[in-house]
Amino acid sequence: MEFVQFHPTGMVWPPSVRGILVTEGVRGEGGVLKNNKGERFMFRYMPEMYKGDFADTEAEADAWVKGERKKNRRPPELLTRDVVAKAIKKEVEEGRGTEHGGVFLDIASKQSPDYIKKKLPSMYHQFKELAHVDITKDAMEIGPTTHYVMGGVKVDAETQESTVPGLYAAGEVGGGMHGANRLGGNSLSDLLVFGRRAGQHAAAKRGAAPKIPDAEIEAAMRDALGAFEREGENPYAVQSALQKVMQRHASIIRDKGGLETALAELEKLKARARKVGVTGSREYNPGWHTSIDLRSLLVVSEASARAALERTESRGAHTRSDYPDSDPKQEREQIAIKKEGDRMVVRRESQPPLPDDLMTLIKEGK
């Protein structure tokens, strides 16, 4: 659960659209990232392992975008998601971000209005309708947004059945398929292959459905409807506070102090979540839905923070500023979390060595 992938470009303003994805196609079609000084900053964040594969001047990058690709290399804006997201975060933290906590994604200065409308029609309409920004004339305001969780429910690799009999999980809900950092496009493959596998094994199950005591059903109903009986805090306020805690203390770059602070704040938010109140009816009531969602949001947040605190290294989408290097001893260890009573118990589970043929492929890829 410590491996959380951040997409580098999500909308940051206005607040109602914060986090909505801005496709990587904008950068693929020539969009460039700039700070509040107008500097194209990604050239400063080239990891050593990628030097030689990406352009080191604006002229070369622009030539690649225009189709001159035999003698030119890709723009640094097309580096891996984690590299770009960390670069944006660094610019913001050092005071070179926008007033709303992001940076600028500019394609207006690189392509004609007709080209932008033809190649990026959905982005043109998204910003026009939601942010009142014409991307053929002005830069977009963007920042990293949570995109995918590599962790999830522990499942059997063959059947996708969880440790709860009869409960199956596939796709992003199931943990372990993508290791420490999912590659772009692999989510769809995951869904198709393991969604089918889960469906086949679930359909093949024989026997009566498990019986659930009426008392448990009635208790669950009372619990779900409890918010209507309380004149408590607005659930959106708790949700917003949760987002701020995780963004500030457990996001792209973590450390021990921040994660411990996050866990302490989460305990306070659990108490607030139990006291939220809602009004209105049961018919499409987003406030009521949010009051129920808070329980799952808090579980996922705590699991991510506890796993991140346990993994004392940086690997894939998990970066610890106090442990910046990968630790070979933790390479084949997974952090497993199980609920015992009212608390989460964290333990390490050793994984079997990789097969020799797969290890050879990985080494060749490096």
ZALUM-842775 format. One record per atom (N, C-alpha, C): atom name; z, y, x. Coordinates in steps of 0.05 Angstrom, whole numbers. Last residue first. Example, Ala and Ser with C-alpha at 12.3 -4.5 7.8 and 13.67 -1.06 7.14 Angstrom:
BEGIN
N:142:-45:257
CA:143:-21:273
C:157:1:258
N:156:-114:264
CA:156:-90:246
C:156:-66:264
***
This chain:
BEGIN
N:-358:-58:351
CA:-344:-37:366
C:-362:-27:389
N:-390:-101:337
CA:-392:-76:322
C:-379:-53:336
N:-372:-140:372
CA:-399:-130:376
C:-403:-104:361
N:-322:-149:350
CA:-323:-138:377
C:-351:-127:382
N:-338:-171:301
CA:-323:-146:301
C:-324:-133:328
N:-363:-218:317
CA:-379:-198:303
C:-364:-171:304
N:-319:-245:339
CA:-342:-238:356
C:-359:-216:343
N:-288:-253:294
CA:-278:-236:315
C:-300:-227:334
N:-320:-291:268
CA:-316:-264:256
C:-306:-244:277
N:-316:-334:302
CA:-343:-322:297
C:-340:-295:285
N:-260:-346:303
CA:-274:-336:327
C:-300:-323:321
N:-221:-320:248
CA:-239:-340:260
C:-254:-329:283
N:-159:-286:260
CA:-186:-286:250
C:-202:-308:263
N:-96:-320:248
CA:-115:-307:266
C:-143:-306:253
N:-58:-306:187
CA:-70:-325:206
C:-91:-310:224
N:-6:-256:183
CA:-32:-267:174
C:-43:-286:195
N:61:-247:166
CA:41:-252:187
C:17:-265:174
N:91:-196:130
CA:80:-223:128
C:58:-227:149
N:151:-160:122
CA:126:-164:136
C:117:-193:134
N:179:-127:64
CA:179:-147:85
C:151:-149:98
N:220:-91:21
CA:197:-90:38
C:200:-112:60
N:238:-86:-46
CA:245:-99:-20
C:219:-101:-4
N:259:-38:-92
CA:237:-50:-78
C:246:-62:-51
N:307:-47:-146
CA:297:-36:-121
C:274:-51:-110
N:330:-70:-189
CA:320:-43:-193
C:309:-31:-167
N:311:-135:-176
CA:329:-118:-192
C:316:-91:-197
N:262:-129:-133
CA:286:-146:-137
C:307:-129:-151
N:193:-128:-122
CA:216:-117:-137
C:238:-137:-140
N:163:-127:-59
CA:170:-142:-83
C:194:-129:-96
N:112:-118:-13
CA:134:-105:-28
C:138:-121:-54
N:88:-128:53
CA:90:-137:25
C:115:-125:12
N:45:-111:101
CA:70:-102:89
C:70:-110:60
N:18:-158:148
CA:16:-143:123
C:44:-135:113
N:-7:-165:213
CA:17:-164:196
C:11:-147:171
N:-42:-164:255
CA:-44:-185:236
C:-19:-188:219
N:-25:-117:283
CA:-53:-120:274
C:-56:-141:252
N:21:-108:308
CA:21:-105:279
C:-6:-110:267
N:10:-114:362
CA:29:-132:350
C:30:-131:319
N:-24:-71:374
CA:-35:-98:371
C:-16:-118:358
N:-21:-11:342
CA:-3:-30:356
C:-14:-58:352
N:-55:50:351
CA:-53:24:338
C:-36:6:355
N:-22:115:358
CA:-39:93:367
C:-35:68:350
N:15:152:338
CA:-14:158:336
C:-32:135:344
N:68:159:310
CA:58:134:322
C:27:136:321
N:75:208:288
CA:95:200:307
C:89:173:320
N:33:211:253
CA:33:230:275
C:54:222:296
N:0:157:226
CA:27:167:232
C:26:186:256
N:-46:139:179
CA:-42:154:203
C:-14:165:205
N:-87:94:149
CA:-59:100:152
C:-55:114:179
N:-138:76:148
CA:-132:99:131
C:-103:108:133
N:-134:47:211
CA:-150:52:188
C:-143:78:173
N:-70:61:236
CA:-91:41:234
C:-107:47:208
N:-15:75:275
CA:-37:86:260
C:-59:66:260
N:53:51:265
CA:29:53:280
C:8:69:263
N:95:24:234
CA:100:43:255
C:76:43:275
N:104:13:170
CA:83:8:190
C:84:30:211
N:146:33:139
CA:150:8:153
C:129:4:175
N:125:78:116
CA:148:81:133
C:152:56:150
N:86:56:85
CA:78:74:106
C:101:78:126
N:116:28:48
CA:99:13:66
C:91:30:90
N:141:71:22
CA:158:51:36
C:141:35:56
N:97:99:0
CA:114:112:20
C:131:91:36
N:75:60:-34
CA:59:71:-13
C:76:84:9
N:119:52:-69
CA:108:30:-54
C:92:40:-30
N:123:103:-92
CA:145:93:-76
C:135:70:-58
N:73:107:-119
CA:81:127:-98
C:103:116:-80
N:76:64:-155
CA:55:65:-134
C:62:84:-111
N:120:81:-186
CA:120:55:-172
C:100:55:-149
N:101:130:-206
CA:125:130:-189
C:127:103:-173
N:59:112:-238
CA:54:131:-216
C:77:131:-196
N:86:81:-276
CA:68:68:-257
C:62:86:-233
N:115:122:-302
CA:128:99:-291
C:111:85:-270
N:76:158:-321
CA:95:166:-299
C:109:142:-286
N:51:137:-365
CA:38:135:-339
C:57:141:-316
N:84:156:-406
CA:84:127:-400
C:72:123:-372
N:73:210:-404
CA:101:202:-402
C:103:172:-396
N:18:209:-413
CA:28:216:-387
C:57:208:-383
N:17:196:-467
CA:5:178:-448
C:15:183:-420
N:40:243:-488
CA:54:217:-491
C:43:197:-471
N:0:279:-474
CA:27:283:-464
C:43:257:-466
N:-45:260:-503
CA:-44:258:-474
C:-16:262:-462
N:-52:227:-558
CA:-32:246:-549
C:-29:244:-519
N:-83:199:-602
CA:-93:213:-578
C:-74:235:-570
N:-32:194:-646
CA:-61:194:-645
C:-71:211:-622
N:21:200:-653
CA:13:179:-634
C:-18:178:-631
N:35:272:-654
CA:32:245:-665
C:24:225:-644
N:84:318:-627
CA:59:310:-638
C:59:282:-649
N:119:318:-562
CA:116:325:-590
C:89:315:-601
N:164:288:-514
CA:137:296:-523
C:138:303:-553
N:205:290:-455
CA:202:289:-484
C:174:298:-491
N:238:255:-400
CA:216:272:-411
C:215:269:-441
N:275:225:-374
CA:285:244:-394
C:263:261:-406
N:254:194:-335
CA:268:180:-356
C:276:199:-379
N:236:233:-299
CA:216:218:-315
C:229:204:-339
N:283:248:-273
CA:269:267:-290
C:250:253:-309
N:292:201:-243
CA:312:210:-263
C:299:230:-283
N:247:201:-211
CA:252:178:-229
C:271:187:-251
N:256:247:-181
CA:234:247:-201
C:236:224:-220
N:296:230:-147
CA:301:252:-166
C:280:252:-188
N:267:191:-118
CA:291:183:-134
C:298:205:-154
N:229:223:-93
CA:221:205:-113
C:244:195:-130
N:259:249:-54
CA:249:264:-76
C:240:247:-99
N:267:205:-19
CA:290:219:-31
C:282:235:-56
N:214:195:-4
CA:229:174:-19
C:254:186:-32
N:201:243:23
CA:186:235:-1
C:202:215:-17
N:236:240:67
CA:239:261:47
C:225:254:21
N:213:196:92
CA:241:194:82
C:247:216:62
N:164:219:105
CA:165:196:87
C:193:192:76
N:179:260:141
CA:166:266:116
C:167:244:96
N:202:230:183
CA:218:250:168
C:206:256:141
N:158:198:201
CA:183:186:191
C:199:206:173
N:94:222:176
CA:114:217:197
C:140:208:185
N:22:223:163
CA:51:219:156
C:68:219:181
N:-35:250:136
CA:-21:246:161
C:9:245:155
N:-48:249:81
CA:-67:239:101
C:-53:233:128
N:15:243:52
CA:-14:243:47
C:-30:233:71
N:69:252:43
CA:60:224:47
C:29:222:44
N:86:305:35
CA:102:288:52
C:90:260:58
N:51:333:2
CA:64:347:24
C:76:328:44
N:32:297:-36
CA:13:312:-20
C:26:324:5
N:80:280:-58
CA:64:261:-43
C:44:275:-26
N:99:328:-82
CA:115:313:-63
C:98:295:-46
N:56:341:-116
CA:63:359:-94
C:80:345:-73
N:57:299:-153
CA:34:304:-137
C:40:321:-112
N:108:307:-176
CA:103:283:-161
C:79:286:-143
N:100:356:-202
CA:119:355:-181
C:115:330:-163
N:63:338:-241
CA:55:358:-221
C:74:358:-197
N:95:303:-270
CA:71:293:-257
C:62:312:-235
N:132:339:-290
CA:141:317:-272
C:118:306:-256
N:99:369:-323
CA:114:382:-301
C:124:362:-281
N:81:332:-359
CA:62:343:-340
C:76:357:-317
N:125:322:-392
CA:117:302:-372
C:97:312:-352
N:174:371:-401
CA:146:365:-405
C:137:344:-384
N:241:347:-414
CA:222:361:-398
C:193:353:-405
N:263:332:-483
CA:265:334:-454
C:243:350:-440
N:283:315:-533
CA:274:343:-528
C:277:348:-498
N:264:250:-555
CA:279:268:-537
C:267:296:-537
N:233:218:-585
CA:260:222:-595
C:276:242:-578
N:187:210:-558
CA:185:225:-583
C:213:233:-594
N:202:176:-517
CA:197:204:-510
C:195:222:-535
N:204:124:-539
CA:229:139:-534
C:225:169:-529
N:162:91:-544
CA:164:112:-563
C:188:131:-559
N:171:53:-503
CA:146:69:-503
C:148:94:-521
N:219:31:-520
CA:218:45:-495
C:194:63:-494
N:204:6:-567
CA:225:27:-568
C:224:44:-543
N:169:-32:-546
CA:159:-11:-565
C:179:12:-566
N:203:-63:-515
CA:181:-49:-502
C:170:-26:-520
N:235:-84:-555
CA:247:-67:-535
C:226:-51:-521
N:198:-116:-583
CA:210:-93:-597
C:223:-74:-577
N:187:-153:-543
CA:165:-136:-554
C:177:-111:-567
N:236:-178:-537
CA:225:-164:-514
C:202:-145:-524
N:243:-201:-588
CA:263:-180:-579
C:251:-164:-555
N:204:-240:-590
CA:201:-216:-607
C:220:-193:-597
N:183:-268:-528
CA:204:-265:-548
C:200:-239:-564
N:121:-296:-519
CA:137:-273:-512
C:158:-268:-534
N:90:-354:-494
CA:104:-340:-516
C:122:-318:-506
N:25:-360:-466
CA:54:-359:-463
C:67:-344:-486
N:-24:-397:-502
CA:-16:-372:-489
C:15:-372:-487
N:-37:-466:-490
CA:-29:-444:-507
C:-21:-420:-490
N:-93:-490:-450
CA:-66:-491:-460
C:-59:-466:-476
N:-130:-474:-391
CA:-127:-489:-416
C:-97:-487:-425
N:-176:-433:-356
CA:-148:-440:-362
C:-146:-454:-389
N:-226:-413:-351
CA:-223:-442:-348
C:-194:-451:-354
N:-221:-359:-354
CA:-233:-373:-377
C:-229:-403:-376
N:-200:-349:-304
CA:-183:-343:-327
C:-194:-358:-352
N:-243:-363:-272
CA:-218:-378:-270
C:-200:-373:-294
N:-281:-324:-288
CA:-287:-353:-290
C:-261:-369:-289
N:-255:-275:-277
CA:-263:-283:-304
C:-268:-312:-307
N:-251:-278:-221
CA:-227:-276:-238
C:-233:-285:-266
N:-305:-278:-207
CA:-288:-301:-199
C:-263:-301:-216
N:-322:-229:-226
CA:-333:-253:-237
C:-316:-277:-231
N:-291:-197:-192
CA:-288:-195:-221
C:-299:-220:-235
N:-311:-211:-143
CA:-284:-221:-150
C:-277:-216:-179
N:-364:-190:-145
CA:-358:-217:-135
C:-332:-227:-146
N:-360:-139:-169
CA:-380:-158:-179
C:-372:-187:-171
N:-319:-113:-139
CA:-317:-116:-168
C:-336:-138:-178
N:-341:-115:-86
CA:-315:-127:-93
C:-313:-133:-123
N:-387:-83:-92
CA:-389:-112:-85
C:-364:-127:-92
N:-361:-34:-102
CA:-379:-46:-123
C:-382:-76:-118
N:-335:-25:-54
CA:-320:-28:-79
C:-336:-41:-100
N:-371:-17:-14
CA:-359:-43:-16
C:-343:-47:-41
N:-388:36:-10
CA:-404:18:-24
C:-392:-9:-29
N:-356:49:53
CA:-370:59:30
C:-389:39:17
N:-302:5:70
CA:-327:18:77
C:-341:27:51
N:-231:14:70
CA:-255:5:56
C:-280:20:66
N:-185:-2:115
CA:-202:21:108
C:-228:11:96
N:-155:-47:126
CA:-142:-21:129
C:-159:3:120
N:-180:-93:79
CA:-165:-88:104
C:-152:-61:104
N:-203:-103:30
CA:-216:-84:48
C:-200:-77:73
N:-171:-140:2
CA:-199:-145:6
C:-211:-128:28
N:-117:-125:-8
CA:-124:-141:15
C:-153:-144:21
N:-101:-126:-79
CA:-98:-117:-52
C:-108:-136:-31
N:-130:-106:-141
CA:-123:-128:-123
C:-122:-118:-94
N:-148:-58:-161
CA:-121:-67:-168
C:-112:-90:-150
N:-201:-53:-146
CA:-181:-37:-132
C:-153:-45:-138
N:-219:-121:-162
CA:-226:-93:-156
C:-204:-78:-141
N:-171:-157:-203
CA:-195:-155:-186
C:-202:-126:-182
N:-123:-202:-224
CA:-128:-175:-216
C:-153:-175:-198
N:-88:-238:-277
CA:-109:-236:-256
C:-114:-207:-249
N:-37:-277:-301
CA:-45:-249:-295
C:-64:-248:-272
N:-22:-330:-304
CA:-39:-319:-325
C:-48:-291:-321
N:40:-321:-271
CA:20:-340:-283
C:5:-327:-305
N:44:-276:-220
CA:52:-279:-248
C:32:-297:-261
N:18:-272:-173
CA:41:-289:-173
C:54:-292:-201
N:-51:-273:-197
CA:-28:-261:-184
C:-5:-281:-183
N:-115:-299:-184
CA:-91:-300:-200
C:-68:-289:-184
N:-163:-303:-157
CA:-154:-276:-164
C:-129:-276:-182
N:-180:-351:-135
CA:-179:-348:-164
C:-174:-320:-174
N:-182:-343:-79
CA:-202:-360:-92
C:-203:-354:-122
N:-139:-312:-63
CA:-166:-304:-56
C:-188:-319:-71
N:-88:-292:-106
CA:-101:-315:-92
C:-130:-308:-87
N:-59:-226:-95
CA:-73:-246:-111
C:-83:-269:-94
N:-17:-172:-103
CA:-23:-196:-87
C:-35:-217:-104
N:-42:-109:-121
CA:-28:-133:-129
C:-37:-157:-111
N:-52:-66:-63
CA:-52:-72:-92
C:-37:-98:-98
N:-89:-26:-15
CA:-68:-44:-23
C:-70:-50:-53
N:-127:14:-13
CA:-134:-13:-3
C:-114:-34:-10
N:-145:59:-61
CA:-121:46:-49
C:-129:18:-39
N:-182:119:-60
CA:-181:90:-63
C:-156:79:-49
N:-175:176:-61
CA:-200:164:-70
C:-197:134:-77
N:-146:240:-62
CA:-141:211:-62
C:-165:197:-75
N:-183:290:-27
CA:-171:280:-52
C:-168:250:-50
N:-191:349:13
CA:-188:320:11
C:-174:312:-16
N:-229:403:-17
CA:-208:393:0
C:-205:363:-5
N:-270:463:-30
CA:-264:434:-32
C:-240:427:-13
N:-311:507:-61
CA:-284:505:-49
C:-275:477:-53
N:-379:521:-45
CA:-359:506:-61
C:-332:506:-46
N:-414:583:-37
CA:-402:559:-26
C:-382:547:-46
N:-469:607:-78
CA:-443:609:-66
C:-433:582:-56
N:-521:593:-96
CA:-516:620:-86
C:-490:622:-70
N:-522:544:-116
CA:-547:553:-103
C:-543:580:-90
N:-475:537:-142
CA:-476:527:-114
C:-502:533:-101
N:-441:580:-178
CA:-469:573:-175
C:-473:564:-146
N:-382:568:-213
CA:-393:573:-187
C:-422:563:-187
N:-347:554:-254
CA:-363:579:-256
C:-373:588:-229
N:-323:506:-255
CA:-312:526:-237
C:-326:553:-238
N:-350:476:-295
CA:-321:473:-291
C:-308:495:-274
N:-404:491:-295
CA:-389:488:-320
C:-359:488:-316
N:-420:493:-241
CA:-427:515:-260
C:-409:515:-284
N:-402:446:-220
CA:-390:470:-211
C:-396:494:-230
N:-435:410:-250
CA:-406:407:-249
C:-392:433:-241
N:-488:426:-241
CA:-476:430:-268
C:-446:428:-267
N:-492:413:-187
CA:-499:440:-196
C:-485:445:-223
N:-480:359:-187
CA:-462:377:-174
C:-467:406:-182
N:-525:340:-215
CA:-498:336:-227
C:-478:355:-214
N:-569:354:-182
CA:-566:365:-209
C:-538:363:-220
N:-588:354:-126
CA:-559:352:-134
C:-554:364:-162
N:-643:358:-122
CA:-630:337:-108
C:-601:332:-117
N:-657:402:-155
CA:-671:377:-157
C:-656:354:-145
N:-622:443:-140
CA:-622:434:-168
C:-636:407:-171
N:-637:447:-86
CA:-609:439:-93
C:-609:429:-122
N:-690:464:-90
CA:-684:439:-76
C:-656:429:-85
N:-684:514:-114
CA:-699:493:-128
C:-693:465:-116
N:-654:543:-75
CA:-643:537:-102
C:-657:514:-116
N:-660:513:-9
CA:-669:531:-30
C:-656:524:-57
N:-607:504:39
CA:-629:494:23
C:-635:515:1
N:-567:533:68
CA:-583:513:82
C:-608:503:66
N:-535:564:38
CA:-547:577:61
C:-566:558:76
N:-516:528:0
CA:-533:550:-9
C:-548:563:15
N:-479:494:17
CA:-507:484:19
C:-526:506:12
N:-416:491:41
CA:-438:509:36
C:-465:495:39
N:-351:486:27
CA:-374:468:30
C:-399:484:22
N:-292:512:55
CA:-317:516:40
C:-338:495:48
N:-226:485:41
CA:-245:497:58
C:-271:501:42
N:-161:497:10
CA:-184:480:17
C:-201:493:39
N:-121:530:-13
CA:-114:506:2
C:-137:487:8
N:-136:576:-37
CA:-127:555:-55
C:-121:529:-40
N:-156:608:2
CA:-131:617:-10
C:-119:595:-29
N:-179:562:53
CA:-183:582:32
C:-156:589:19
N:-156:558:123
CA:-166:548:97
C:-171:570:77
N:-133:568:170
CA:-161:574:168
C:-174:564:142
N:-81:553:182
CA:-86:579:170
C:-115:587:167
N:-71:502:198
CA:-70:522:219
C:-79:550:209
N:-78:473:151
CA:-51:475:162
C:-49:497:183
N:-135:475:147
CA:-117:488:127
C:-90:493:138
N:-151:446:192
CA:-160:473:188
C:-142:488:169
N:-127:396:180
CA:-119:411:203
C:-127:440:201
N:-156:380:134
CA:-127:384:132
C:-117:401:156
N:-206:374:157
CA:-202:394:137
C:-172:401:134
N:-196:331:191
CA:-205:356:202
C:-200:379:182
N:-183:290:155
CA:-162:300:174
C:-170:327:186
N:-233:284:130
CA:-210:292:115
C:-188:303:133
N:-265:267:173
CA:-271:292:160
C:-247:302:144
N:-241:217:185
CA:-243:238:206
C:-248:265:193
N:-245:189:137
CA:-219:195:148
C:-220:217:168
N:-302:184:131
CA:-285:199:112
C:-258:207:123
N:-341:194:191
CA:-327:177:171
C:-307:194:154
N:-390:248:193
CA:-371:229:205
C:-356:214:183
N:-422:286:172
CA:-427:259:162
C:-410:239:177
N:-414:333:198
CA:-403:332:171
C:-405:304:159
N:-443:329:245
CA:-415:319:245
C:-402:319:218
N:-510:306:231
CA:-490:327:232
C:-462:316:232
N:-546:258:274
CA:-534:267:249
C:-514:289:252
N:-594:279:325
CA:-572:262:314
C:-560:275:289
N:-664:276:344
CA:-639:290:336
C:-619:271:323
N:-711:251:352
CA:-699:263:375
C:-672:277:369
N:-722:230:301
CA:-727:214:325
C:-712:225:349
N:-715:265:258
CA:-694:247:265
C:-699:229:290
N:-726:314:222
CA:-734:309:250
C:-713:291:263
N:-708:327:172
CA:-725:303:175
C:-734:297:203
N:-671:366:166
CA:-699:372:158
C:-718:349:162
N:-627:343:189
CA:-627:347:160
C:-656:352:150
N:-640:349:243
CA:-638:322:231
C:-640:324:201
N:-638:404:248
CA:-664:391:252
C:-663:363:240
N:-583:413:243
CA:-602:423:222
C:-629:410:224
N:-565:389:290
CA:-556:379:264
C:-575:388:242
N:-589:421:329
CA:-595:393:328
C:-588:381:300
N:-564:471:317
CA:-593:468:317
C:-602:439:314
N:-510:462:325
CA:-520:467:298
C:-550:463:296
N:-495:406:369
CA:-502:434:364
C:-512:437:336
N:-486:353:372
CA:-465:370:383
C:-472:400:382
N:-495:299:326
CA:-504:323:339
C:-481:339:350
N:-471:232:343
CA:-474:255:325
C:-482:280:340
N:-467:195:382
CA:-480:186:357
C:-485:210:338
N:-441:220:423
CA:-467:208:429
C:-481:199:404
N:-377:202:400
CA:-393:220:416
C:-419:206:426
N:-345:167:375
CA:-369:174:361
C:-387:193:377
N:-300:160:406
CA:-316:136:401
C:-343:143:387
N:-276:210:405
CA:-289:201:430
C:-308:178:424
N:-289:250:347
CA:-274:229:361
C:-290:218:385
N:-298:317:338
CA:-313:293:344
C:-296:273:359
N:-283:368:320
CA:-266:344:313
C:-281:318:318
N:-315:411:327
CA:-290:410:344
C:-275:384:340
N:-354:408:290
CA:-362:402:318
C:-337:399:336
N:-332:426:243
CA:-332:397:248
C:-340:390:276
N:-335:482:230
CA:-314:472:248
C:-316:442:256
N:-367:537:227
CA:-374:509:221
C:-358:491:240
N:-333:594:205
CA:-340:576:227
C:-346:548:217
N:-314:631:169
CA:-343:626:169
C:-352:607:191
N:-262:634:165
CA:-274:653:184
C:-304:649:185
N:-245:594:133
CA:-245:621:121
C:-255:642:141
N:-294:543:152
CA:-267:553:146
C:-268:582:136
N:-344:498:126
CA:-337:523:140
C:-308:530:133
N:-391:446:127
CA:-363:453:123
C:-356:478:140
N:-455:443:95
CA:-438:445:119
C:-410:454:111
N:-508:403:67
CA:-484:420:63
C:-466:419:88
N:-550:368:72
CA:-549:391:89
C:-525:409:86
N:-549:323:42
CA:-572:340:38
C:-570:366:54
N:-500:302:56
CA:-524:287:64
C:-549:304:61
N:-466:337:30
CA:-467:338:59
C:-492:323:70
N:-478:320:-22
CA:-480:348:-15
C:-482:351:15
N:-465:266:-23
CA:-493:274:-23
C:-497:303:-16
N:-414:258:-32
CA:-421:260:-4
C:-451:268:-1
N:-393:296:-90
CA:-407:274:-77
C:-414:279:-48
N:-330:311:-105
CA:-354:324:-98
C:-370:305:-81
N:-283:292:-156
CA:-299:285:-133
C:-324:303:-130
N:-227:329:-174
CA:-252:317:-183
C:-271:315:-159
N:-183:357:-153
CA:-186:329:-147
C:-211:316:-157
N:-176:404:-205
CA:-168:396:-178
C:-169:366:-174
N:-188:426:-252
CA:-208:407:-242
C:-200:397:-214
N:-146:461:-264
CA:-154:440:-285
C:-173:420:-274
N:-144:498:-223
CA:-125:476:-223
C:-133:454:-243
N:-215:513:-205
CA:-188:519:-215
C:-170:494:-217
N:-206:483:-140
CA:-201:505:-158
C:-222:506:-180
N:-219:438:-112
CA:-192:448:-109
C:-185:471:-128
N:-257:378:-113
CA:-253:405:-121
C:-224:414:-119
N:-262:340:-52
CA:-255:342:-80
C:-253:371:-88
N:-280:309:4
CA:-289:331:-13
C:-283:327:-42
N:-260:264:32
CA:-257:291:43
C:-264:314:24
N:-219:217:2
CA:-246:227:3
C:-244:256:12
N:-173:174:32
CA:-178:201:21
C:-207:208:24
N:-142:113:20
CA:-166:127:30
C:-169:154:15
N:-84:85:43
CA:-95:101:21
C:-119:117:32
N:-45:38:61
CA:-72:45:67
C:-85:59:43
N:4:22:43
CA:3:46:61
C:-25:55:67
N:0:-24:16
CA:0:0:0
C:0:25:17
***
